[in-house]
């Protein structure tokens, strides 16, 4: 299995596990910048990871990301609806 690395050298296998990638990205940014990281720091690290991926790998991770975000959005909407119904009951 092919791997890419963060700017700090952490190996990240490209096995389709988006949550593992997010966790590694989080650890990398917090290890290097602690609470002082900026939007630009995050964008640079993401760009570094993307630059190492093929078009096919980027497409697969984008699809996984869109799926995860859709589920998260649905859960947030459902939670808001349940709170509203509960408050009006």
FIKOLZA-1660 file (N, C-alpha, C; in steps of 0.1 Angstrom, whole numbers, plus 5000, padded with zeros to 4 digits):
% residues 89
   i   px   py   pz ch aa at
   1 5008 4988 5000  A  X  N
   1 5000 5000 5000  A  X CA
   1 5009 5012 5000  A  X  C
   2 5005 5022 4992  A  X  N
   2 5013 5034 4991  A  X CA
   2 5010 5043 5002  A  X  C
   3 5020 5051 5006  A  X  N
   3 5019 5061 5017  A  X CA
   3 5024 5074 5013  A  X  C
   4 5019 5084 5019  A  X  N
   4 5024 5098 5017  A  X CA
   4 5028 5103 5031  A  X  C
   5 5035 5114 5032  A  X  N
   5 5039 5119 5045  A  X CA
   5 5035 5133 5047  A  X  C
   6 5034 5137 5060  A  X  N
   6 5031 5150 5064  A  X CA
   6 5044 5158 5062  A  X  C
   7 5043 5171 5064  A  X  N
   7 5055 5179 5063  A  X CA
   7 5065 5176 5075  A  X  C
   8 5059 5171 5086  A  X  N
   8 5067 5166 5097  A  X CA
   8 5072 5152 5096  A  X  C
   9 5069 5145 5085  A  X  N
   9 5074 5132 5083  A  X CA
   9 5066 5120 5087  A  X  C
  10 5054 5123 5092  A  X  N
  10 5045 5112 5096  A  X CA
  10 5039 5105 5084  A  X  C
  11 5041 5092 5083  A  X  N
  11 5036 5084 5072  A  X CA
  11 5021 5082 5073  A  X  C
  12 5015 5083 5062  A  X  N
  12 5000 5082 5061  A  X CA
  12 4997 5072 5050  A  X  C
  13 4992 5060 5053  A  X  N
  13 4989 5051 5042  A  X CA
  13 4976 5055 5035  A  X  C
  14 4976 5054 5022  A  X  N
  14 4965 5058 5014  A  X CA
  14 4955 5046 5013  A  X  C
  15 4948 5042 5023  A  X  N
  15 4940 5031 5023  A  X CA
  15 4925 5034 5023  A  X  C
  16 4922 5047 5020  A  X  N
  16 4908 5052 5020  A  X CA
  16 4902 5055 5033  A  X  C
  17 4910 5055 5044  A  X  N
  17 4904 5058 5057  A  X CA
  17 4905 5073 5059  A  X  C
  18 4895 5080 5056  A  X  N
  18 4895 5095 5057  A  X CA
  18 4896 5099 5072  A  X  C
  19 4890 5092 5081  A  X  N
  19 4891 5096 5095  A  X CA
  19 4906 5095 5100  A  X  C
  20 4913 5085 5095  A  X  N
  20 4927 5083 5099  A  X CA
  20 4935 5095 5094  A  X  C
  21 4932 5099 5081  A  X  N
  21 4939 5111 5076  A  X CA
  21 4936 5123 5084  A  X  C
  22 4923 5125 5087  A  X  N
  22 4919 5137 5095  A  X CA
  22 4926 5137 5109  A  X  C
  23 4927 5125 5115  A  X  N
  23 4934 5124 5128  A  X CA
  23 4949 5127 5127  A  X  C
  24 4955 5122 5117  A  X  N
  24 4969 5125 5114  A  X CA
  24 4972 5140 5112  A  X  C
  25 4963 5146 5104  A  X  N
  25 4964 5160 5101  A  X CA
  25 4962 5168 5114  A  X  C
  26 4953 5164 5122  A  X  N
  26 4950 5171 5135  A  X CA
  26 4963 5170 5144  A  X  C
  27 4968 5158 5145  A  X  N
  27 4980 5156 5153  A  X CA
  27 4992 5164 5148  A  X  C
  28 4994 5163 5135  A  X  N
  28 5005 5170 5129  A  X CA
  28 5004 5185 5132  A  X  C
  29 4993 5191 5129  A  X  N
  29 4991 5206 5132  A  X CA
  29 4992 5209 5146  A  X  C
  30 4986 5201 5155  A  X  N
  30 4987 5205 5169  A  X CA
  30 5001 5202 5175  A  X  C
  31 5008 5193 5170  A  X  N
  31 5022 5190 5175  A  X CA
  31 5031 5202 5171  A  X  C
  32 5029 5207 5159  A  X  N
  32 5038 5217 5154  A  X CA
  32 5034 5231 5159  A  X  C
  33 5021 5234 5159  A  X  N
  33 5017 5247 5161  A  X CA
  33 5009 5249 5175  A  X  C
  34 5006 5238 5181  A  X  N
  34 4998 5239 5193  A  X CA
  34 4985 5246 5190  A  X  C
  35 4981 5256 5198  A  X  N
  35 4969 5264 5196  A  X CA
  35 4971 5276 5187  A  X  C
  36 4984 5278 5182  A  X  N
  36 4987 5289 5174  A  X CA
  36 4986 5287 5159  A  X  C
  37 4981 5276 5155  A  X  N
  37 4980 5274 5140  A  X CA
  37 4970 5283 5134  A  X  C
  38 4973 5286 5121  A  X  N
  38 4964 5295 5114  A  X CA
  38 4957 5287 5103  A  X  C
  39 4947 5294 5097  A  X  N
  39 4941 5288 5085  A  X CA
  39 4951 5285 5074  A  X  C
  40 4960 5294 5072  A  X  N
  40 4971 5292 5062  A  X CA
  40 4979 5280 5065  A  X  C
  41 4983 5277 5078  A  X  N
  41 4990 5265 5082  A  X CA
  41 4983 5253 5078  A  X  C
  42 4970 5253 5081  A  X  N
  42 4962 5241 5078  A  X CA
  42 4961 5239 5063  A  X  C
  43 4959 5250 5055  A  X  N
  43 4958 5249 5040  A  X CA
  43 4971 5243 5035  A  X  C
  44 4982 5248 5040  A  X  N
  44 4995 5244 5035  A  X CA
  44 4997 5229 5037  A  X  C
  45 4993 5224 5049  A  X  N
  45 4995 5210 5052  A  X CA
  45 4986 5201 5043  A  X  C
  46 4974 5206 5041  A  X  N
  46 4965 5198 5033  A  X CA
  46 4970 5198 5018  A  X  C
  47 4975 5210 5013  A  X  N
  47 4980 5210 5000  A  X CA
  47 4992 5201 4998  A  X  C
  48 5001 5200 5009  A  X  N
  48 5012 5191 5009  A  X CA
  48 5008 5177 5007  A  X  C
  49 4997 5173 5014  A  X  N
  49 4992 5159 5013  A  X CA
  49 4986 5157 4999  A  X  C
  50 4978 5166 4994  A  X  N
  50 4972 5165 4981  A  X CA
  50 4982 5164 4970  A  X  C
  51 4993 5172 4971  A  X  N
  51 5003 5172 4960  A  X CA
  51 5010 5158 4959  A  X  C
  52 5009 5150 4969  A  X  N
  52 5015 5137 4968  A  X CA
  52 5006 5126 4963  A  X  C
  53 4993 5130 4961  A  X  N
  53 4983 5120 4957  A  X CA
  53 4981 5121 4942  A  X  C
  54 4977 5109 4936  A  X  N
  54 4973 5109 4922  A  X CA
  54 4959 5115 4921  A  X  C
  55 4955 5118 4909  A  X  N
  55 4941 5122 4906  A  X CA
  55 4931 5112 4911  A  X  C
  56 4933 5100 4909  A  X  N
  56 4924 5089 4914  A  X CA
  56 4923 5089 4929  A  X  C
  57 4934 5090 4936  A  X  N
  57 4934 5090 4951  A  X CA
  57 4927 5103 4956  A  X  C
  58 4930 5114 4950  A  X  N
  58 4922 5126 4954  A  X CA
  58 4907 5125 4952  A  X  C
  59 4904 5119 4941  A  X  N
  59 4889 5117 4938  A  X CA
  59 4883 5108 4948  A  X  C
  60 4890 5097 4952  A  X  N
  60 4884 5088 4962  A  X CA
  60 4883 5095 4976  A  X  C
  61 4893 5102 4980  A  X  N
  61 4892 5109 4993  A  X CA
  61 4882 5120 4992  A  X  C
  62 4880 5127 4981  A  X  N
  62 4869 5137 4980  A  X CA
  62 4856 5131 4981  A  X  C
  63 4854 5120 4975  A  X  N
  63 4841 5113 4976  A  X CA
  63 4838 5108 4990  A  X  C
  64 4848 5103 4997  A  X  N
  64 4847 5099 5011  A  X CA
  64 4844 5111 5020  A  X  C
  65 4850 5123 5017  A  X  N
  65 4848 5135 5025  A  X CA
  65 4834 5140 5023  A  X  C
  66 4829 5140 5010  A  X  N
  66 4816 5145 5008  A  X CA
  66 4806 5136 5015  A  X  C
  67 4808 5123 5015  A  X  N
  67 4799 5114 5021  A  X CA
  67 4799 5117 5036  A  X  C
  68 4810 5118 5042  A  X  N
  68 4811 5120 5057  A  X CA
  68 4805 5134 5060  A  X  C
  69 4807 5144 5052  A  X  N
  69 4801 5157 5055  A  X CA
  69 4786 5156 5053  A  X  C
  70 4781 5149 5044  A  X  N
  70 4766 5147 5042  A  X CA
  70 4760 5141 5054  A  X  C
  71 4766 5130 5059  A  X  N
  71 4761 5123 5071  A  X CA
  71 4761 5133 5083  A  X  C
  72 4772 5140 5085  A  X  N
  72 4773 5149 5096  A  X CA
  72 4763 5160 5095  A  X  C
  73 4760 5166 5083  A  X  N
  73 4750 5176 5081  A  X CA
  73 4736 5170 5084  A  X  C
  74 4733 5158 5079  A  X  N
  74 4720 5152 5082  A  X CA
  74 4718 5150 5097  A  X  C
  75 4729 5146 5104  A  X  N
  75 4728 5144 5119  A  X CA
  75 4725 5157 5126  A  X  C
  76 4732 5168 5122  A  X  N
  76 4730 5181 5128  A  X CA
  76 4716 5186 5126  A  X  C
  77 4711 5184 5113  A  X  N
  77 4697 5188 5110  A  X CA
  77 4687 5180 5119  A  X  C
  78 4689 5167 5120  A  X  N
  78 4680 5159 5128  A  X CA
  78 4681 5163 5142  A  X  C
  79 4693 5166 5147  A  X  N
  79 4694 5170 5161  A  X CA
  79 4687 5183 5164  A  X  C
  80 4688 5192 5155  A  X  N
  80 4681 5205 5156  A  X CA
  80 4665 5203 5156  A  X  C
  81 4661 5194 5147  A  X  N
  81 4646 5191 5146  A  X CA
  81 4641 5185 5159  A  X  C
  82 4649 5175 5164  A  X  N
  82 4645 5168 5177  A  X CA
  82 4644 5178 5188  A  X  C
  83 4654 5187 5189  A  X  N
  83 4654 5198 5200  A  X CA
  83 4642 5207 5198  A  X  C
  84 4639 5210 5186  A  X  N
  84 4627 5219 5184  A  X CA
  84 4614 5212 5188  A  X  C
  85 4613 5200 5184  A  X  N
  85 4601 5192 5187  A  X CA
  85 4600 5190 5202  A  X  C
  86 4611 5187 5209  A  X  N
  86 4611 5185 5223  A  X CA
  86 4607 5198 5231  A  X  C
  87 4612 5209 5226  A  X  N
  87 4609 5222 5233  A  X CA
  87 4595 5225 5231  A  X  C
  88 4588 5222 5220  A  X  N
  88 4574 5225 5218  A  X CA
  88 4565 5215 5224  A  X  C
  89 4570 5204 5229  A  X  N
  89 4561 5194 5235  A  X CA
  89 4556 5197 5248  A  X  C
% end
